[in-house]
């Protein structure tokens, strides 16, 4: 990432981050509707926080570096390019698999093929919804690739090797995402990471400053 791009990211005002938060809220609303229809349960999704962070210093809520997490990685194609990553603690992803498969709470004890397929579909819905909201905000065409799922330590899932990003990408947009299952009063938390390529980052920054 160039020094200029890094300076631009560091100088984003609270108002400009709020503009991005509104984009994320729109995506969360669409994702909540789609997930509710798929699971038959009322799921609300909120975006309590959005921030810019170094990849190596992501929010401590992700847990220790050796904690198992599930990551759903997708390429962002079209007018903007880069990667998106959804990260969930393993206990959250197990619960999400149960919801997607309409199974009772606590019935899933391992991530088999069905569970993995369900998680990839949930990731597809969530990342696609966020990407569509960003597409509308930017006035550009964004297309998601098929999702890739990894279940490993947070250190491995957030590695540049898995994310397939260069040293140029120093900072990422981090969207904290909270899922609320109204019928059972449960809350689950995950994180959506947007990792644009340098040229796409500059385009996003230009649009934010005009918002």
ABEGO torsion letter per residue (X at the ends): XBAAAAAAAAABBAAAAAAAAAAAAAAAAAAAAAAAAAAGBBBBBBBABBBBBBAAABBAAAEBAABBBBBBBBBBBEABBEBBBBBBBAAAAAAAAAAAAGBBBGABABBBAAAAAAAAAAAAAAAAAAAAAAAAAAGBBBBBBBBBBBBBBAAAAABAAAAGBBAABABBBBBBBBBBBAAAGBBBBBBBBBBBBAAAAAAAAAAAAAX
